[in-house]
Amino acid sequence: MDQNQRSSSSSASASRAYQFHPARAAIVNLFDLYLGRSSRQKPEDSVREPPNKSQKRVVALNRELPPRNEQFLLDFEQLQSQFPDQDQLRVVTESVLISLVVQCSNHAPRAEFLLFALRSLCTIGHINWDSFLPSLLSSVSAAEMSVGQGSQAMPAVSSQSGMLQSSNNIPHSSNFQSSNPASPLPAVHGIGSPGQSAIEPSCVTMSPVKSSDMPCNGQQATARVNSSIRDNAISSLRQLCCKIILTGLEFNLKPVTHADIFSHMLNWLVNWDQKQLGVDESDGVKSWRPGKALIEWLHSCLDVIWLLVDEDKCRVPFYELLRSGLQFMENIPDDEALFTLILEIHRRRDMMAMHMKMLDQHLHCPTFGTHRIFSQTTPSVSGEAVASLRYSPITYPSVLGEPLHGEDLATSIPKGSLDWERALRCIRHALCTTPSPDWWKRVLLVAPCYRSPSQGPTPGAVFTSEMICEGTIDRIVELLKLTNSDINCWQEWLVFSDIFFFLIKSGCVDFVDFVDKLVSRLTEGDQHILRTNHVTWLLAQIIRVELVMSALNADARKVETTRKILSFHKEDRSSDPNSPQSILLDFISSCQNLRIWSLNTTTREYLNNEQLQKGKQIDEWWRQASKGDRMVDYMNMDDRSIGMFWVVSYTMAQPACETVINWLSAAGVAESLPGTNLQSNERLMVMREVSPLPMSLLSGFSINLCLKLAYQMEESLFSGQVVPSIAMAETYTRLLLIAPHSLFRSHFSHLAQRNPSVLSKPGVTLLVLEILNYRLLPLYRYQGKSKALMYDVTKIISALKSKRGDHRVFRLAENLCMNLILSLRDFFLVKREGKGPTEFTETLNRITVVTLAIIIKTRGIADADHLLYLQTMLEQILATSEHTWSDETLRFFPPLLRDFLITRIDKRGLAIQAWQQAETTVINQCTQLLSPSADPTYVMTYISHSFPQHRKYLCAGAWILMQGHPENINSVNLARVLREFSPRK
C-alpha cells in the first residue's frame, strides 16, 4: 500500500472513530435540546394527510420549550469536563456542528441558535476555524451535489413526503431513524416557519388531489415544485454558511483557509444560475427570475469577498479577482451589489493596463525583452551573436500557425488594425522608457525610400517606417501637452531628441512623409497644441543629417517640405524668458532659417526675413564673448550666456567646438585675487586649474556640436602628443553619457579604425581602460555591449600576459574584465570563436565559474544548445586553472557544475607544501632585495640568478616583510624587478 492509500485509510479510520466517540451522543443530545428537536410524541401521533378535500386536521405538537440560549455555554462546559481529551472533543463538536448546519439551515430560529452556539464556543477557544471552515465548505458542496443527484433520481415529489434524497457522505444526528432516509438538506419551508424534528416526516403542502385527477402536465408542475424546493434549500444553506464565514473572518485564519473560502465564494457566484438536471427549460423556467433567498445569499457571499480582498487586512490579493474571470460571467443577475464588484474589477484591470501599457499575450517589453529569438530567423548569424539576441518585441501566429518574424510580420499588419495598435503601444512605450540602440537596431526596418535593393531581410525587425513615424508623432504630441500644462519636461525633450536623431539618421523614418503627417496632426487633429518652438528645435537637431539635407536639396517636394518645416515657428512666450531653455527656443527659428538659407537658393524666398535679421544678434554676442585673447570661462557663465552659447552651437558649431577644445587644453585660467598681506589696490595673480564642462551646459549643445567635440577630443586624448588633461577626459565621458543613442561608439574597434597603431601605445591603452572601467561601464551595459567589450579586453590580457613590465595595464584590464563578467546576466561564451582554452587569468577563471553558477541557479539556461556547450566551456576554463572548490562551496552550486567540478583533484595541499619548501629561500632573497638598506646591485643578481619557483612568491614575500607598512620595504628595488618580469611570471 502506498503512502496516499495509507493516509486515506488512516483518515477514514479516524473519521469512524470520531463518529462513534462516546461524547458524540451527548453533544448531539445537548444541541437537540436547545434546537427544540427532542420531541417525546409517539410516531403514530405524527401529522397525517387529510383523507379528502373537506376535512383538514390541525395538530398542535406537544413539545417542551428549549432552555434559554444563555444557559448553553454552562451546560456545554459541564459536558466538557466529563471528557479528558479536549482535542478529540473539539473535533467531534465541529463534526456535529457541521452536520447540524447542513440540516437546520432552512429553519431560521435553529440557524440563529447555531450561530450563537458557534460564537459562544469561540469565546472558550473550542473552535479551530482553520479546520472547521474547510470541512464546512466541503460538506456543503457534498450536500449540494447530493441534492442534484436526488433530483435526477426522483423527478416527482411524493405526496406523502417532501423529504429530499439523503447523502451518506454527510454525518447526521444519531437519533435519526434508519427507516426514514433524511436528506442532509431537509424540505424547505419559508424562513421562520416551524420545522419538523428528526423523527417527524416533512410535508410539502399540496392539495389532496388524487393522481387520477391530475392533468397531463402534472409531472412538469411537480418538477417545478421540486426545483423550487431544491433552490430554496441551497440558498438557505449558502446564506447560513456565509454568516458563519463572516464570523470566522473576525479571527486570524491561515492563508490556505482564506484561499479555500475565496475559491468557494467565486464558484458560487460564477455558477449562481446553474440549472440542475431534470427540469425542462421549455417550461416556466425560462421566465424565472432571482428570488429573495437567492439575492440574500448572493449579498452575503459578496460581503465575504469584500472582506477577503480588503487591502488593510491583505487576506487575499485583489488581483486574484482579476484572474478569476468573474467579470466575464455570461448571465449577470440584475443586482447592484454584484455589478459594483464587477465594475471595480474592470476599473482595476484598466489601472493595471495603464501601468503595463504594452504587455499582452503577443507583446514583449523592450526594456525587459525575453531571451532568445528563434534560431531559424538567423541562419547566417554566429553562435555568440544569436546568444545575445532576443525575441522580437511582437510575435503573431500566421494563418498556418507558425510564428511570423521580421518583415513578414511587419508587412502583414494592416494599418488601423488591433495588431497595428499593439505595435504602436510597444513603440510608444519604448520612446518613453528609452531602451538601448541595440534594441532599436534589431526591431526597425529601413524606410523603403532609403533602402538599397541589395539589402537583405532584417531578422527580428517588426516595426515599419509608418509605425515609427506615427509613434514618434504621438510622443511629440504627448510632450507638447505636458509643456502646455506648465510641467517642466525639458529633460524628457532632451532624451527624446537623442532618440529622434538616432531614428532619422538610421533611415527608419521617411523624413518627407514624417513632416507631412506632423503638419496634418498639429493643424487638423490637435489644433492649438503647438504654442512653443519645441518642434522647431527638434527639427533643428536633425537638419544636418545627410538624409534630411538630401530631402531639402534634391527631393522633388523640397519646397513644400521646407515651407512646412518653417510653419512650426511660434513666438516664444515663456514664463521665464531669461532661462537658458527660453533663450534657445527664442532664437532657434533664426538658427533654422540660417541653415536652410545656406542649403538651397530655391527656397530662400520662403524664409522669414525677421528671423534672418535676428541672426545678427547671435553673431554680435559671439563676437563679444570671444573678443581678443580672452577665453570663455565655462565655469562661471550666467543663464543668458549659457542660453546664447547653446544657440551658437546650432549656427556656428565649428568655432564653438574650437573654443571648448582650447578651454580643455589650456594649462589653467588666470585669476587675480586679493592678498592678505597686500595693499588694498594690489592683487595676486594665480592660475586656476581647468575644470570639465558641467552637465547642465553640455545638455543643451546641439547634437552636431557634440559629434564634433567627441571627434576632436578623441584626437587629443588618444592620438595627441600632449598628455591629456583630466578635464578633457571627464568632459569626453560626460558627452557620451548625455547622448547614448547619437554618440555611442565601441572604443576598441572605433579607435582601431581611425588609427590601427593607436592601441599599441601603453599610455593610450591605459587611458582607454581607465575611462571604460571607471566611467563608461554602465553605458556599455545599457548598450548591451558587455560581452563584446569582454572579448576585446580578453585579447589585451592575452597579449600582456607574456609582456614584461606592463603590470598596471594588465591589472586594469583584468579588473575591467572582472567587472564585466560579474555584470553578465545571460549565458555567455568564454571565447568568441568557441575553440581552445580561455585567455583568462586564474582570477578571471574562478569568477567565470562563480558567475555561471549564479546565472544557472537564478535564471536557468534559456537555450538547449547551451547545455551541449556547457561542458566544453568548462573544459576551456579549467584547462588553464588550478583552482578547486571545497565541498562546502560546491553544495551551493547547480548540479550541472557541481558534477563536473567535484571530480577535480584538490591541489591545495601541494601548493602549501611548495610554499613551505620555498619559504626560507624566498624570505632570505626578499630580505636582501627589499630591505630599506638593500644593495642596489643585488637587483641584477636577483633577476639573473633567481629560480622561477621562487620568483612567483616575490610579492608574497614583500607582503610579509611589509607588515602592513609600505615604508618597511624598498619600493624602488621592487619596481625595478617587476619591470623585468611579465605578469605570467
Number of C-alpha atoms within 10 A of each C-alpha: 6 6 8 9 10 11 12 11 12 12 12 12 12 11 15 11 13 18 18 12 14 13 18 20 17 13 20 20 16 16 24 20 17 20 22 18 22 20 17 10 13 9 10 7 11 13 16 14 16 13 10 11 9 7 8 11 10 8 10 7 13 10 12 12 12 14 12 8 13 11 10 20 15 10 11 17 12 11 14 16 10 10 12 9 10 13 11 15 20 18 19 24 21 22 23 21 23 25 20 22 25 29 25 26 27 28 24 19 17 24 24 16 17 23 18 15 19 18 17 18 19 16 10 10 11 18 20 16 22 17 14 20 23 18 15 22 20 14 21 23 15 17 24 21 13 22 24 19 17 18 21 14 11 14 19 20 19 12 17 14 13 19 22 25 20 19 21 14 11 19 16 23 19 15 14 14 12 8 7 13 14 23 21 30 28 26 25 26 19 14 15 12 12 12 22 17 15 21 19 19 19 21 19 18 12 9 11 13 11 9 9 7 8 10 9 9 8 13 14 17 15 16 19 21 16 22 22 13 22 22 21 21 26 25 23 26 24 27 22 24 25 23 18 18 21 18 16 20 16 9 11 12 16 12 13 13 18 21 16 14 20 21 14 16 20 18 13 16 18 19 12 19 15 8 14 16 13 20 18 14 11 8 12 12 13 9 8 8 11 12 11 11 18 20 19 15 24 24 17 20 25 19 15 21 22 13 17 21 19 14 12 7 11 12 21 20 13 17 13 13 21 16 11 13 13 17 19 10 13 9 10 16 16 11 12 10 14 19 14 11 17 20 13 15 20 14 12 16 15 13 12 12 13 10 9 12 17 25 16 12 9 14 20 18 20 24 14 10 16 15 15 15 19 17 13 8 16 16 11 10 12 11 16 18 13 17 21 17 21 18 19 27 27 28 18 17 12 13 8 6 8 9 13 20 24 23 19 16 20 22 12 13 18 11 12 8 10 11 18 16 16 18 25 21 17 22 27 21 21 19 19 13 13 19 20 20 18 14 21 22 17 20 21 26 27 21 17 14 12 13 13 9 7 6 8 8 12 18 22 28 25 26 30 23 24 17 20 24 24 19 21 23 19 18 18 20 19 12 19 20 16 13 19 13 9 10 10 11 12 14 11 11 19 16 19 21 23 21 22 21 20 22 23 19 18 18 20 26 27 21 21 19 13 20 19 14 15 24 17 13 17 17 14 10 11 13 10 9 16 19 18 21 22 24 21 20 25 19 20 24 20 22 21 18 16 12 18 19 17 13 19 23 19 10 13 10 12 19 18 14 20 21 13 16 20 18 11 21 23 17 12 17 13 16 9 10 14 13 16 23 21 20 23 25 27 23 25 27 25 26 27 24 24 22 17 23 17 10 17 15 10 11 18 17 9 14 18 16 14 10 17 18 12 16 21 12 13 19 14 10 15 19 11 10 16 14 11 8 6 9 15 17 14 19 12 9 13 12 15 17 19 23 24 20 27 27 28 26 21 28 23 16 22 15 15 22 21 14 15 19 16 13 22 23 19 14 13 14 15 11 11 11 11 13 12 9 7 10 9 9 6 12 14 11 12 12 11 11 14 20 19 19 21 13 13 10 17 17 18 22 22 21 23 20 22 24 17 15 22 19 13 15 22 16 14 19 20 21 19 12 9 10 13 17 18 15 17 23 22 16 21 22 16 19 22 19 17 19 21 20 24 21 17 17 14 13 14 17 13 11 19 13 11 12 12 12 11 17 18 10 11 13 14 17 19 18 16 20 23 17 16 19 18 10 15 18 19 16 18 20 16 15 19 18 16 21 24 16 21 22 18 18 22 23 13 18 23 15 12 20 18 14 18 15 18 19 18 12 20 23 14 18 27 22 16 21 24 18 17 21 22 15 15 17 14 18 20 20 18 24 19 16 11 15 11 13 18 23 21 25 19 15 13 22 24 18 16 21 19 15 20 24 21 17 18 19 15 11 12 14 15 15 12 8 11 16 12 10 12 18 14 15 22 20 15 21 24 19 13 15 18 14 16 18 15 11 12 8 10 17 11 12 20 17 14 14 18 17 12 12 19 14 9 13 11 14 12 12 9 10 11 11 12 13 15 11 11 14 16 10 14 22 20 11 18 24 18 16 27 25 18 15 11 16 12 15 10 15 17 15 11 16 15 9 8 14 10 9 13 17 19 14 18 18 14 15 21 23 14 11 18 16 11 9 9 12 11 14 22 20 16 11 20 17 11 15 18 18 14 15 17 16 21 12 15
